[in-house]
Amino acid sequence: MSLSRGHKLLLTIGGVAIIGGIGFTINAHSQAGHTKQSQVINLSAGSEIMSLDPAKMTDSTSNSQLTQVDEGLYRLNSQSKPVNALATKTTVTNNGHTYTINLRHDARWSNGHKVTAHDFVYSWRRTLDPKTKSEFTYVFTNIKNADAIAAGKKQPSTLGVKANGNYQLTITLSKPVAYFKKILAVSTFYPVNQNAVQKYGSKYGTSAAKTVYNGPFTLTGWTGTNNTWTLKKNPTYYDHQLVRLHQINYQVIKSNTTAYNLYQSNKLDTVTLSGEQSVQNKTNPELKTLAGGRIGFIQYNQHDHVAANQKLRTALSLAINRNQLTHKVLANGSIPAKSFGVRNMAKNPKTGADFVDDATVSYDLAKARTAYRQAQQQLHQKQLTLSITCGDDDASHQIAEFIQGQLTSHLPGLKVNIKAMPFTAMLGKVSKGDYQLNLTSWAMDFADPSQSLTILTSDSNSNMGHYQSKSYDRAMQAAEGTDALNATKRYQDLVQAGKIALNDQAVTPLYEGRSSILVKSHLQGVVYNNFSGAANYRTAYVK
């Protein structure tokens, strides 16, 4: 869901367990007589938790943990369809402009307070308040006055959401949205407990002790900076009798080799494999290859004079052999990116073609060198030096080294440096604009091309490359506005936006994330694919 959420995805239990970008669910309402007494599993994460505050959370580790300890109006099922979570009944009126949602009466926070409609109103207003500095205000854009509030032009109290007593919520949209319930499943729309936020102030969500929970699990052992924590079954969760799993032990592991060795010694119950490890385990019955609704790409800081050169960006994109990247480096089932999106998010209403086939990127060394020579002339430099900022995990570093080799060998006079650093440091630099090129990825919360395309709009808080295009903005505005309920016109708008972004090389798509994982035999049979994001069943059992 965000730039940083895609940097290094991880496994979590429930609606979506994410391992290195994989949509992987351990779904499991237990059946009597099929459970062990211990009900404990051991998992790994690719990076530290940064925040458990829905308004401030930006990374995949935090997001995946949040979807296990909190609950929203809806969750996405295995087909990425929204199903009721805290919502019990939804009525849509006023030609799609008004949503009236009835809530459960038996949901509680871990501090004993009831979960009410007021918690949603408070949470959403707080996220949109410019004082909060949330990076995800754009997901509220279809709610009345949301954009004006985020821009500081209107007060949060004017947001088109109100509580009708404790257990009914009314949402007024500025324009109809066909997939609005899917949006509401995103963790940014989770409620927060006002008393807890006011009690802890700016420290809310910065440690396990300064967070309250309303989901299937509570989190313990997280101090705000450490690399281990535990999820424990939440006794106050309204469906706690269906949560058969008692405990999930997490540890941060950035090395594939370390994680693999721990799996082999039965200290981890799942592991994401490197390409070489995938080949070694191709006949292993514990091997699973799953798609994850994630696009890997290079984003460019267009406030940087060199990175802002469109001919240079085009040359870089044309010079990267994505087939080699996915087959020889990743070697985990990932496939070359054909556009700034992933497969199975949308189909052409007329032809049935996949969205990624209607807006494509290519590999062409001759054209790459021509564009590179044009860039050298425009920049008045024969020798160019670029730096790629990336995470310090094994996979990110391997991809960066491959890109470095491709660019320096194919484009004469180009030098590429790699700046690998811990995830939190990288996120900080990128957020501040202290980078030139950034190797990153984006995880989709639900199946729609707008999930990735929206971040390139001029007013998106996640547009960390500062890409600006009036024609791109107009296409996206049409898709989300006048054409929102016309499937054919909206699809055409999205394809147009995708083509504009590729022509401008707003970002350089690299691969659609898939991963090869090993899953211990006691968890076999409870795995399915899904787009990452809002949690699904979030319960699990060990046979």
Buried (B, 14 or more C-beta within 10 A) or exposed (E): BBBBBBBBBBBBBBBBBBBBBBBBBBBBEBEEEEBEEEBBBBBBBBBBBBBBBBBBBBBBBBBBBBBBBBBBBBBBBBEBBBBBBBBBEBEBEEEBBBBBBBBBEEBBBBEEBBBBBBBBBBBBBBBBBEEBEBBBBBBBBBBBBBBBBBEEEBEBEBBBBBBEEEBBBBBBBBBBBEBBBBBBBBBBBBBBBBBBBEEBEEBBBBBBEBBBBBBBBBBEBBEBEBBEBBBBBBEBBBBEEBBBBBBBBBBBBBEBEBBBBBBEEEEBBBBBBBBEBBEEBEEEEBBBBBBBBBBBBBBBBBEBEBBBBBBBBBBBBBBBBBEBBBBEBBBBBBBBBBBBBBBBBBBBBEEEEBBBBBBEBEBEBEBBBBBBBBBBEEBEEEEBEBBBBBBBBBBBBBBBBBBBEBBBEBBEEBEBEBBBBBBBBBBEBBBEEEBBBBBBBBBBBBBBBBBBBBBBBEEBBBBBBBBBBEEBBBBBBBBBBEBBEBBEBBBBBBBBBBBBBBBBBBBBBBBBBBBBBBBBEEBEEBBBBBBBBBBBBBBBBBB
